[in-house]
């Protein structure tokens, strides 16, 4: 894996600015949604949570989820690995350092969206101090990805191969540098693991988010709605609460409906 400069290339800066603008708009929409008057007591918890963004996600896009988890009692750190377009192995290494800083001795809860869930899973498989893993709209099976998504991945890889910092290279897709990262996407996870998905996802085909070793939770909405819709937020809260109560139990594979979290008022 090549070490890249921390200098920001103009192309990368434009992509980041566009993602940041979208994130700000998402945060504004999330702020306009009325908060529930009373969250179920069973969903309250404590401990460190690392909230991991995917491709095109900035801190603003994760704000609604961060605010909700903080209200439930968790200590939340947001990690976006740039805008999620970098080398997989390098991104996992950066995430592991965040996890280790947040760990208070009992492990860290990981909540990750889209490609961020790939980084989170790989970090968990590699032995990072993770107490439970919750992913949202994460593709674990590259053979089930849609043609447009595969084309985007190859396009970004081609641009990254030209030397643009902050972008994965074609070598990351099939080379040795990210071989362990790619293998980790199907390596069994040995901590409580919940994969949240929606059949309305037009970015990640929902079947690619299913995993035999996870509790596969279906919610409504689209890909970005997994970050701010009440049903998705409720599914995350329920998964964390269950993992807190039974931190050493590996959940059985299942497909269930998520509990609804409706605004009151």
N, C-alpha and C positions, 0 to 999 in steps of 0.2 A: 504494500500500500504506500503510495507516494505521500509525502508530507507536503501539504499545500501552504502557500503564504496566507496570512490573515488579511492581506490587502483585498479590498472589495472592488471587483471589476465592474465597470459601468453596466454591463448586461445583468449581472447579479443584483446590482443596486436597483435597477428598474424592476426586476422580478420581485424583489423584497418590498419595494414601495407599493407595487400593485397589491401584493398579499396583505400588506399592512393596512391599506385603504379598505380592502374587503373585510379584514378583521375588525376595523373600527366600526364599519356599518353593521356587522354581525353583533358587536357588543352593544350598539345603540338599540338594535331590535330586541336583544335579550334584556336590556335594562327597562324596556317599555313593557315587558311581560310582567303582569302582576305576580308577586311572590306569594306562595301559599301562606295563609295566616298561621298554620301550625303544621310543622313537619312531623311525620310519625315518629314517636319516641324510639321505636325499634331501629330506626335508620340512623340515629345519632351514634357517633363513634369518636375515636381519638387516635392520634398517631400521625406520622408523616405520610403525605401523599405526594408523589411526583406526577404531575399532569403533563403528558407528552403530546405535542402537536405533530401533524403529518405534513404532507406536501402543501405548500401555500398557506400554512397556518402560522400566525404570529400570536403574541401574548393577548392581543385584543380579541381574537377569535375564540380564545379559551376563557375569557373573562366570566361568562355566565356560569360555566361549569366550576371555575375556581371559587366564585362567590357562593354557590350552592354548597360545595363541599366544606368551605370554611364555616358556613352557617351551621353545618351539621357537627362541627367540633374538630375537624381535621386541620392539621398544619400543612398547608399546600404550597408547593413550589411548582412553578410553570417552567417547562423546558421545551424549546421549539427547534433545537438543532438547526439553526439558520431558518430556512423555509422548507426543510425536509427533503431537499433535492440532492444532498451530498452523498458521498461514498457511504455505503451501508456499514462497513466495518468501522470506519472512522466515527460515524454517528453513534454507533453502539458504545464505542470507547468513551465518547463525551458524556453520554447518558450514564454510564456506569460511575463516572466520577461524581455526577450530581447525586446519584443514589447513595453512594458512600458518604457524601457530606451530609445528607439528610438522615441517614440511619442513626437511630438512637439506641441501638442494641437489639431491638426486637424485629427489625426488618422494615421495609418500606412498602407501602401500597402503590402499585403502578396503575394509572388510568391513562390509556393512550388511544388516540384517534388515527385511523387510516394508516399511512405508512409508519407513523409513530408507534403503532402497535407492533410492527415488525421489529423496530429497534428495541422496544420493551421486551418482547418475547426473547429475542436473541440475548439481551442482557441477563434475563432471568435464567435461560438455559446455560449461559456461561458462568453462572454461580454468583451473580450479584446478590446482595442481601435483600431479597424481595420476599415480602410476606404474602402477597396476593397480586394477581395480574387481572386487569379488566381492560378489554379492548373494545373499540367501537368502529365498525365498518372497516376492519383490517383484512387485507387480502393475504391469506396464508398459502394459497395454491396458485402459483404463477400461470399454470396451464388453464385456469378458469377465468383469467382476466379478459376483458373485452378488447377487441381489436384497436379502438381508439386509445385505450389506456396503454396497451403494449407499444403502440406507435409513439405515444408521448414519451414513454420510458426510453425507447431507442433514440428519439430525437434529442432528449436531454443528454443521454449518454454520448451521442455524437458531438454535441457542443462541448460537453465536459472534456472529451478526448482532445479537443483543440487547445485545452489549457485554461478554460474559464474556471476560476475558483468558485467553490460552493456548489458545484454540480458533479454528480457521479459520472464516471467514464464508462465506455462500453466494456472495459475490463471488469468493472464492478458487476456487470450483468452476467458475465460468463467466465471471468478470469479467476485466478487463484486468490487474489486479494480479498474477495468477499465470499469464498467458497464456504467458510464456516457460517457466515451470516445467512447465506441461502439455505444451508442445511438446517439451521436452527428454526426455520419457519415451519418445519414439520417434526422437529424433535419434541418428544413428550415433555410437557411442563409439569414439574413436580411440586408445584404450589397450587392453592386454590385458583382456578382459572375460569373466567367468564368472558365469552365472546358475544357481544351485543351486535345485532345486525338488523337491517330492514330490507324487505323485499322491494321497497320503493327506491333503493339506492341506484342511481344512474351513473355513478362513478366507479364503484367497486361492485361487481356481480356478487349478490348476497351469498351464493353457494361457496364462494372462495373464502368466506369468513367462518364457515362451519369447521369445527374441529372435534374429533372423536373424544379427545381428552378434556373438553371444556363443557361447561354448562352454556349451551347456545341459546341466547335469549332474543326473541324476536320482538321488535317494537315497530311502530308506524313512522312514516315520514321519509325524508331523503337523507343523503350522505351528510350534509352540513347540519341538518336537523338533529343529528345524533349528539351535537354539542350543546343544544339549547332547548330542545323540546321537553316538556315535563315528563313524558313517558320514558325517554332515554335517561334523563336525570334521575328519575326514580329507580330505574334498573341499575344504574351505577351505585346509588345509595344502598339498595338492597343487597347487591353483590358484596360491597365492602362490609356491611353489617354482618353478613353471613360468614365472611372470611375472618372477621374479628372474633366471632363467637367460636369458630372452629378452625383456627389457623393451621392446624396440621392435617386436616382432612382434605383429601383430594376429591373434588366433586365428580359424580358420575356423569357420563355423557347424557344430554337431554336437550330437547327443544321445547321451550316453554314461552308463554306470553309474559311480558313484563307487567309488574303492578303499575297502575295508573297513578300519576301525581297531578292532581288538578288544582288550579288556582281557586282560592276561595274569595268570594266578594262580588 
